[in-house]
Amino acid sequence: MKVFETLKKCIAVFALLAIPASATYVAVLETMAPKDVLSLEEKQYLTDVLRSEAVKALPAEMNFTIMTRDNIQMMLPPGKAIEECEGSCLVETGKNIAADYIAQGRVGRVGASLTITVGMYETAGNKLVGSFTAKSPDIEQLEAEIRKMAKNLFMKARGNALAATPFATGISAGPSTVAVKIQ
């Protein structure tokens, strides 16, 4: 009888694990920079670098969806350009496009060096969950700094999403195993 009850609990747990959780949407908005600092193509390239780093840190297999430039543009309110979003409207834009997290980089100049600050916000709580700043003499080295630092920023969404997942306690799942404590 005890074996039957244990088997019932295992089946219930596996059934719950089989139900797909809703995806966590992450939007990386266009990198902002004054026209005399970066060209449109350079800004788009740095945005693409940030998005590619987000995809690496937040894989689809873990139920993350990194929104594309076209996804974001399509979901913006009519008459609003993606380039208009920065500062206080960043979180509001994230809510408008149904993103759980929204990130954006801003490039500037300090002396002869390029600087970038990238911030990521949780849209539901209107809170900054992380950011990084880097400085380099040119765009190629700025790209290297972004690739080095972006993973840690995007991993914060991973930690927050896992903490918000029901059943996150008591069940641990790895690539090929599931462990359940049955009492």
Salt bridges, closest charged atoms under 4 A:
GLU5 OE2 - LYS8 NZ 3.81
GLU30 OE2 - ARG51 NH2 3.56
GLU30 OE2 - ARG69 NE 2.62
ASP48 OD1 - ARG51 NH1 3.57
ASP48 OD1 - ARG69 NH2 3.12
GLU53 OE2 - LYS56 NZ 3.05
GLU53 OE2 - ARG147 NH1 3.10
GLU122 OE1 - LYS127 NZ 3.76
GLU143 OE2 - ARG147 NE 3.00
GLU145 OE2 - LYS148 NZ 3.41
